[in-house]
Structures are given as structure tokens and as C-alpha cells.
Amino acid sequence: MSLTRRQVTSAALAALPLAVAASAPAFSASSPRRRRTLYIAGDSTAAQKYADAAPETGWGMALPFFLREDLTVSNHAVNGRSSKSFIDEGRLDAILGVIAPGDFLLIQFGHNDEKSADPTRYTEPWTTYQDHLRQYVDGARARGARPVLATPVERRKFDADGNAVPTHGDYPAAMRVLAEEELVALLDIQALSIALWQKLGVEETKKYFNWTATEQDNTHFNPPGAIAVARLVAAGLLHRRVLAPRDVRRLDAEVPESWITWPEATA
């Protein structure tokens, strides 16, 4: 089953509840224009990929195509990181050292927080996961920036009846509760993405994930998948009034796969 871009965007807007209201209004038309930056703190599903990993694509690579050119995306997401290990490695401090008033910090973790056998990454949903997420929220707010929580994008998993199956346990629910408690804008990407996978179905979803002749990867995306998830993120940022209509573009327009590029990795 193929969905039109308008259907995907409309589904995103309809599925996002109005609860967890934005803690500050979007910039109004009378606000002075300044170049703002949207920082991404996250894992491999969002991260920049390089030539040796192509066609694997993080959704953060596609997000700039949906934002106006005066809103810069600074993608700090890194493969394999959890909310805990990202902090422990000093990556949150690196963002907080440069983030400025009026900027945004988009926070998506969960995939690697679930790894209970790895104490360097594991967090428990209702305690340490929420505790670590609060450090991102508090750090951004202390610097006059706007935190935005995003539940982890769903993996591709279906049961024998063709139903898309959730894989993240209590982590999305724990983030939803935290967002409500802290009055942080929430993008429920887990709910939106599993709904999209359900509509697409078992076979069609293979075209969105990193399925190649040698690899069947049900976690990471190829260019169509990254573009589809980035579209959900951009639509959510608009719907939550984190961004104003003037800040987004192409929500109903085609984004060619050829726009995705994989630079050579630097030492």
C-alpha cells in the first residue's frame, strides 16, 4: 500500500493530541528574525550516516528539507547512544556549551536505553530514564532554549496477522508522563511511526528500512524511511506550536531521495 505525502502529514497532525501543550509560544510574525538552531540529541535512528554506511540514513539527515533555510539543524545524534551514555560521554555538555536563547533541543532516546545487559547504556523507564531526560530539559531551559521530547521511532516488527507490534516497552509511556509533568512539548513519534508502518504493511515497509541484498535491518532507515520520519517530526513541531508555519516547508511536497547524501567520514 502506498500513501500520499498529504495522507502521511494529515495522519501525523490528526494523531498528535493537544495535551502536553507547548511551554512557550512559537515565534509570532512580529518576532525579530534571527538564525536559530535546532539541535538533535539522539541515537542511530536520527544520526548522520557516512559513505561507508549508505544507504542507511538517519531521519535527522532529512529534517533540514522540511525546515526553512534560516533554521539550522545541528545533528548531534550518534549511533548506539542512550540517554545515559550520551551524557556520560560529554555530548550533552557539548550542546549546552553552544546552545543559545531561542534555539531548540530535540531529544529522542529509547532504543539503547533498553539494553539491560549493558550498564553503560541501560536505564530503567520510570526512574533513571526519566532522570536523565530531565537533565536535557533542565539544561536547555537554563540557557533560554526550548526542549522538545520525542518518543523513540518504532522498529519494523509485525505479528503473524500482519499487525505492527510495539517494541519499546514502557519507554514511550515514561517519556509521555515526563513531558506532561515538566510541561515539555512532546512529539509522539513512536505512536505516529507504528501507525504508518501499520498502514504501509509488511512488504511495503521494507522499502522504508535498510533492507539490502545482504542485510535485513528492521531498525534503521534508507532514504525513503528517513524522509518519511523527518516529515512526521516536522509536522509534529508545527502542530505542537514549537515552530510557526513560516518555519516549515514541503510537508505535502515530494522530497527526492537524491537529496540525501553520505559524506566521507573524517578521522
N, C-alpha and C positions, 0 to 999 in steps of 0.2 A: 504494500500500500504506500503510495506517495502522497505526502502532504504539501500543500502550497505554503509559501512563506507566510502569507496572510493568515492561514489556518494555525500555523505554529505560533505566530505572535499573538493572535487572538486567544488561543488556548492559554498562553502564558499569562496574559492580563486577566483573564477570567478566573484562573486558578489561584491567583495571589489574593489572599484575604486582606481586608483592610485593617485587621488587628496588627499590633506592633507598629504603631504609627511612627513616622519619622520623627526623630527628636529635634530636628531643626528643619525649617522650610527650604525648599530648593531656591536657588538664586532667582530673584524676580527679574523682570525685564529691565527694571531701573537700576539693578546692581551694576557696579563698575566692572568692566571686562578685565580679567587678568588670566594669565595662563595658570590653570590648575592642574594638579597631577592626581591620578588615581593609582594608588599603589596596590598591588596584589600580593598577599601573603598566603601561600598555599603549597600544594603538593604537585605531583607529576601530572595530574589531570589538567592543571592550569599552566604548567611551566613551559618556558621556551624550549623548543627542541632544536637540535642541530643536524647538520647534513648526515652524520652517521646514523641518525635515528629515523630519518624520513622513511615512510610517510607519517610516522607518529607525530601528532600535533596537539599541543595544549590549547585549551579554549582561550587562554589569555593571549595567544598569538593572533586570534581572530577578533578579539574585542575592539581594538582600535578602529576596525572597519565600520563599527556601529556608533562611534563617538565622533563628535566634531573635532576638527584638527587642533583647536585651541585647548582641548582637554587631553593631556598626555597620559599614556598608560606606562607605568613603571612596574614591570613584572618581576617580582622577587620570588615567585613560586619555584620550588626546587624538588626534583624527584626524591621520593622516599621520605619526605619530612612529615612529622606530626606537629600538632600544636605545641608539644613539649620540646622536641628536638630542634625545631625552628628557633625557639627562644634560646635553648641551651647553646646553640652554635653562634649566637650573637646576631642572628639575621633580623630579628625584630628590632634590636638596638640600632642596626644599620639603617632601617627605615625611619625609626623615630629620630635619628640624628639629622635627617634631612626633610622630613615631612613638615609642612607649613600650614598656617591657618587657611582654611578654605579648601584644603586638599581632602582626599578620601582614602581610607584604608579598607579594602575589601578582603575579608578573612574567610577562607574556605579550607577546613581541615576535617579529617574523619577517617579517611582510608587507612592511614598508617597509625593513627591513634588506636585502632582496633587490634594491633599486633601484640597480643598479650604475652607472647614468648620473648619479646624484645623490650627490656626495661628502659632502654634509651628512648623509645618512642611511645610505649603504651601509656594511655591514660584511661581512667575509668569514667564512663559517660557523665555520671551525676555528681562527681566530685572533682577530680583532677583535670578532666577535660574542660569543665566549666571554669575552674580556677585559672587555667592557662588562657582561655579565651578572654577572660576579664582583663588580663594583662595587655592584650592587644587593644581592647576597648578603652581602658583607662589611659594607656599610653597615647593613643590618638587624640582623645579628648583633652588631655593635659596640654597638648600642643596646638589646640584650636582646630584640629582636623576632625573629619566625620567618619566614625567607624561604621561598617556595614558587614553584617554576618551573612554568610551563605552556606546553607546546608550542603553536605558533600554530594556531588553529582553521582547518580546511580550507575552501577555496573550493568552490563548486559547479561541478564540471567532470566531464564524462563522455565516454568514448570512443564510437566508433561502435557498439560492442557493449553499451552501457549500463553499463559499469563505471566506478565513481567513480575519478578519477585524482588522485594527489597533485600538489600544485603548489608545495610549499615547498622543494624540493631538499634540501640537506644540513642545513638549519637545525634541523629537529626532531631529527635524529640528533646534531648537535653539542650541543644542549641536553641530550639524554638522557645523553651522555657526561659533560658538565659536572656534571649532577646527581649522577651516580654518584661522580665524583671528589671533589666537595665535600660529599657526604652530605646533599644537599638533597632534600626531598620533591618529587616530580615528578608533575604531572598531565599525562598524555599526551593532551591534548585533540585534537591532530592525528589520532592513531590512532582515538580514540573518535568524533570527528565524521565522519571519512571512512567509518567503518563504519556510522554512522547514515545518511549520505547514500546509501550503497550499499543499505541495507535499504529506504529510502523510494523510491528510484528516480528516474528522470529527471524525470517530471512532478510527482510528489508533492513533491519538494524545492523546486519553485518556490513552494510555499506557505510555505516557511520563510525564503526570501531576499526581498530588497527588489525584488520584481517588481511593477511597477505598469503602468498603461496607457501610460505614457511612458518607463519605464525598466526595463531587464532587468539587474539588479545581481546578480552571482554571488559577491560578496564580503561584502556587508553584509546584516544580518538585518532581518526585520519582527518584530512581537511574537511569533508562534509560534516562530520560529527562535531569537530571543534567549532565550525561556523554555526551549527545549529544550537549548541550550548551557549556560545557567546551571544547569540541572538536572544536567548532566554534571559541571560544576565542583563543585557542592555534594556530589554523590555521591563524587567523587574526593577532596575534602577529608576526608570521613568515612572513606573506605576507606584513605587514607594515614595515618589517625590524627592528622592535623593538627587536626581538630575531633572532639569527642566526640559521641555520639548525642544528647545533650541540646542540642547547639548547632545542629542542623539540624531541618528540618521540611518537610512536604509533598513528600518525594521521590517518593511514589506518588500524590499528590493533584493534582487539577486546579488550575492557576493561570489564572484568567480573563485573556484578552487585555485586558479593560477595565481591569485594574490598571496597565497600562503608561500612563504619561502623559508628555507632552512639554512642559516649561515653556517660557515665552518666554525667549529669550536675553537676557542682561543685557549692557550695554555694558562 
